[in-house]
């Protein structure tokens, strides 16, 4: 399942599918943030907030972009 399909599924009400995006991107996002701030706790906090924000705003995802 590709990202776009996962997001569309989530928008249709299958909120549990968000874990697929989380599993796919957690390491990439965490590592990116860690290399910017070089602090484990801060990186974990920002990564968590990033996923919370993505989940909260999933309905604004534009399929054509």
N, C-alpha and C positions, 0 to 999 in steps of 0.2 A: 504494500500500500504506500503510495507516495504522499508527501506532506500535504499537498493540496487536497487529496482525497480524505486524509485524516481530519484536516480542519473542517471540511464540509460535513463529515460525519459528526464532529463535535458540535457544529452549529445546528445540526438537526436534532440534537439532544443526547447524543451518545458521549456524555462528558467523560466517561471512563477511558475513552480513546486518547485523552490528553497524555496519558502515561506513555504512549508510543512516542510522542514528540519529546517528552521529558527524557526518556531513555536514550533517544537518538542524539539529543543535543546537550545533555547535562555536562559531559566531560569537556566538550568544545567550549561551551560558555564559561564554565568554571575556570578552565585553563586560561582563556583569554583575559578574564577579569583578574585572575591571580597574577599573571605576568605584568599587568598594569599597576597593581597596588602592592604586590608582594607581601600580603598579609592573609593568612588562612581564614581567620574569623571574618574579616571584612569581605573576602571573596565569597565565603559561604553565604553571608547575609545578602550581598548584592545579587548573587546567583538565585537565591530563593525569591527575592523580590522581583527579579526578572521574570521568573516563571509564574509568579502570582499575577503580575501585570499582564503577561501574555494570556493567561487563562481568563482574566477579567475582561479583556478586550478582544477575545476571539471572535465575537460577533461582528466586529468592525473589519474583519479580514475581507479584502477585495480579491475575488477569484481571478480577475482579469489583470492583476498587477503582479 
